[in-house]
Amino acid sequence: MFRFFRKLRKKLLSEGKFSRYLAYAFGEVFLVVVGILIALWINNANQEREQQVKIDAILVKIQNDFLQDLQYGQDLVENYMRKDAMRDWLRQDSLTPEDLRAMPTEGSRSVEFVTIWWLSFKPKENGYNQLMSMLDKLPPRYDELVKQLNTNHRYSFESFSKNSQDISRRYQYYLADNHSWYVDYKFQPRLSDAHVDYILNNPRFKSQMQLLVGSARTLFWEYTAYRQQLMQNYILINELLGDKATPVPKHIRTTSLADEKDAKRFVGTYRLTSGPEDRIGTQLEVFNRGTDLYFKKADGEETGPLLFLDAEQLLFSARFTVFIIEFESSGENSMRIMFHDRDDSHWSREK
């Protein structure tokens, strides 16, 4: 091929056809430039594909981090609910020695964990950090995701977790210094009579449970906002992944209800059966707009939409009015509203 072009050039020059030679030379240069541009385009296209594969892999990693956060978040829910239940039993004087001795001696349901230990929460950041390390290489269409992810990592988990840890450790030091049964329990997890009597009758223990519940609830409250943002980001990532996205898990949703038919389990008029009356009155109307739940006080003031937290426990949050709402999962005719700073209230639905 090259020999042919050389012969052609020599022939045009020897015949004195200079203008034709220039045209030929220009065409040859043009072909070379086009070839280079095509090669560069192919190379750039390959690099963009490789870069996109890397970005997609990081996005999937972020989603997996989200799923782990959601799984651990259920431990926060359980921890808060168990501590809150223990505090309510003490307030109502309904806890018995038999109830205490029936509790496990180890694990998150044990007397020690419920009454002494804390849980901390730190969002998974591996995928997030990988994405932040390549910001200069991200196309503009990822700008909104980056903004949302940065917002999602500004929650105060570290300070709230440390507060829970400090409350628990100070209490453990107090017990070790003042109650011999605590040291005995550490070596052999068995409730002594002195230990049971302390839980049932010591004012210091009731005060400690109030501190523990308040700390667990504050951490849980922060998690509710994080969870909502997390689920929105999960769905946003799926949109960016396009046909490479996986189906959204059933526990990822940004609405109160899975579908509008589910509303009938909750809507209706509820009347206060126990708890403070001055916060939200004695009657509430729970209603839905599409797949979101709201409730309305007797004076017409509305709150919502409720944030979905746990479908199995029928647990929701009204973040900006410091409520956590739990609907009864069996009879579906009652609900409990847990306040951030006072006793819980209990409600029954009118038939």
N, C-alpha and C positions, 0 to 999 in steps of 0.2 A: 504494500500500500504506500509506504513512504517512498520507495523507489519510483513508483508511478508519479507521485507528486514532484519529485526531483527532476525527472525526465521532462515533465510538462513545463516546469519553470525554465529549464535550459532551452527547451524548444521555443517558448515564447520570447525569450531574450535573444536567441540566435536569429529569430525571424524579425526582430525589431518591433515586435508588437508590445511596446512598453505599457500602453494604456490598459491593454488586456491583462498584462502581467500584474499591474497594480490592482486591478479588480480581483484577479485571482488571489493575490497576496492578502488583500483585505478579507476576502471570503474565508481564507485559511485561518487568519487571525480570529475572525468572528467565530468559526467553528471551535477553535481552541478555547476561546472565552466562554462560549456556551457550554462546552464540555466541563470546564472548571466550575461554572455556576451550577450545573446539574450535579456535579460531584459534591459541591458544598451544600446544596439543597438536600441531597440524600443524607449527607453526614449530619446536617442539622435536624432533619426529620428523625433520624435514628436516635440522636441525642435527646430530642424532645420526647420520643416514645420511652426511652429509658428513664428520663426524668419523671414522666407521668406515671410509669410503673412504680417508681420509688415513692412518689407522692401518694398514690393510691394505697400502697402498702402501709405508709405511715397513718393514713386516715383510718384504715382498718384497725391498726394498732390502737389508735385513740378510742375507737368504738369498743374494743376489747377492754381497754382501761375503764371505760364508762361502765361496762357490764360488771367488772370487778367492784367498782365503787358502789353500784346498786346492790350487789350481793352483800358487801360489808355493811352497807347502810341498813339492811334488815337487822343486823346485830344491834345497831344503834336504837332501832325501833324496839326490839325485844328488851334491851337493857333498860330503856326508859320505862316501858310498860310494866316490867317486873318491879322496878324500884317504886313506881307510882302506886302499884297495887299494894306493896308492903306498907307504904305510908298511909294509904286509905284504910287498910285493916287496923293499923295502930290508932288512927283517929277515931274509928268506930268501935274500938275495943272488941273487935271480933276475932282477933288472932289468938289461937290457943297453943299450949305446949305441943299438943299432938300435931297441929298444922306445921309447926317448925320442924319437928323431928321427922315429919313425912317428906320434907324437902331433901333433894340430893345433897350429898356431902362434897361433891366435886362438880366442876363445870360452871357454866354461866347461869344455871338455875339454882345453884347451891346457896345456902344461907350466907356464907362468907362473901360470895360474889355480889349478891343482891344488896347486902347491907354495908359492904366495905369498898369493893373494888370499882374501878372506873373503866370506861372505854374511851379511846382517842380515835380521831379520824384524820387521815391524810390522803387526799385524792391521789390517784395514780398519775404520774406525770411523764412516763417514759415516752409515749407517743407525742404528747404535747411538746416536750423539750426537743424531740427530733424535728418536729415541724417548725418550731421557732428558730432552729439553727440554720434553716434554709429559706428564711423569709425573702431574701433578695432574689431567689429563684422561683418564687411562686407567682403564677399568673394573677392578674387583677381579680379574676372571678373567685379567688379564695379570700379576698379582703374581709368580707363579712364574717366568714368562719373564724378568721384570726381574731377579729374584734370580739366575737362572742366567746371564744376560748379564753382570751385574756380576761374578760369580765368574769368568767366562771372560776378563775383561779385567784380571785381577790377575796374570797370568803375567809372569815376569821377562825378557821378550824384550829390553827396552832394555839392561839390565845385561849380559846374555849377549852381545848383539850388539856392545856396546862393548868387551867383553873380546876378542872375535875381531878387531875392528878394531885394537885396541891391539897385539895380538900381531903382526898382519900389518904394521902401519906401522913398528913398531920393527925388524922384520926387514928391511923395505925400506930403511930408513935405514942399517942395518948393511951390506947388500949394496952400496948406492951408495957408502959410504965405504971399502969394503975390496976390492971386486971390479970391475974395469973391464969385464968381460964383461956385467955386469948393465946398465950404462948403454948399452952397444952393443946389447944385446938390446931395450932400450926403443925405440931408433930403428929397428932392423931385427930383427924377431922370427925370428932364426935361431940354432939352438943351436951354439955354438962348442965346440971340444974342451975348453977350460977349463971351460965351463959344464957339460958332460956329466960331466967328471971330478969337479967339485964335488958334483953330485947323487949320484954313485955312491960317492964315497969320503970326503967330508968329514963328520966327526962332527957338526959344527955343523948341517949340513943334516938329519941324522937326528933330532937333538934338536928342530929346528924343526918337522919333520913331526909329531913326537909332540905338540907344543904345538898345532899346527893341528888335528890330528885330535881331540884332547881338547876343544878349543874348539867345533869343529863338532858333535861328538857331544853336548856339553852343551846347545847350542842346539837340536839335533834332539830330545833327550830332552824338553825343555820343550814343544816343538811336539807331541809325541805325546799329552801330556795335554790340551793345548789342542784338538787335533784331535778327540779323543774327545768332549770337552764340546761342541765345535762341531757335531758330527754329531747329538748328542742335542738340541741347541737347534734345529737345522734341522728335525728331525722334530716337535718341540714347536710350532714356528711353523706347520708344515703343519696340525697339529691345530687350531690357533687360526683358521687361514684357512678351514677347513671346505671347502665346495664350491668355494671360490675358489683352493684350493691346486693347485699343479702336481705332476705325478708326481715322486717322489723319485729323483734321479739314482742310477745303479748304484754310484757310488763313495761314496755316503752310506749308511753302515750302522754300527750300534752293536754288531754281533756279529762274531766272528772270521770266520765263513763266510757266504757268500751263501745257502746252503741246506745242509741236513744231508747231502745226497748228496756234497757237496764234501769232506766229512771224509776220505773214503777216500784222497785224494791225500796226506794228511799223517799219519794215525794209524799207529802201529806202534812197534816197539822200535828205538831208535837207540843205537849204540855209538860211543864216542869214538875217533876215528882220529888226531887231533893236537890239541895245546893243553893247558892246565892241567887237572889232575885234581882239585885240592883244592877247587875252587869248587862243583861240582855232581856230582862223581863221574865214572864212566865209562859209565854206562848211564842212558838216559832212556826213559820210556814216554810217547809222545804219544797223547792220547785226546781224545774229544769228549763233551760233554754238549749234545745238541741242536745248535745252530749255533755253539757256542763251543768253542775248542780249549784244552786244558790239557796240561801235562806233569808227570810224576811221577818223582822220583828213586828210586834203588834202595832208599833207606831209607823210602819211602812218602810223603815230603813232596811236596805238590802246589803248583803255581804256575799261576795263571790267574784268569780267562780271558785269553787273549792278545788284545791290542788290534790290530785290523785297521789296517794302514798303507797298503799298496800291493798290490793284487791282481795287477798285472802282474809285479812282482818277487817276489811271494809273501813280503812283508815284514811282520813282526809285532813287537810290543813287549810285554815283560813289565815294565811301568813300575815297579812297586814292588820289583822284584828286579834292577833295572838291567841288563836283558838286551835286546838286539835280536836277533830270530831271523829268519834268511833261509833259506827252503827252496829247494832247487834247482828251477828252473823247467823244466828239460828232462827229465832222467831221473827227477826226483821221488823220488830214493832217498837224498838227503843233505840236511844242513842245516848252517848256520853260526850259532854263537851269539857275538855281539859283546858283550864286556864293556865296562863304562864305564871301567875302570881297569887293564886288563891285556890280554894277548894273546887273540885270538879262538880259539875251539875249533871243530873240524870233526867232524861225526858222519855215520855211514852207517846206513841203515835195514836191518834184517835182512830177508831175503827169505823 
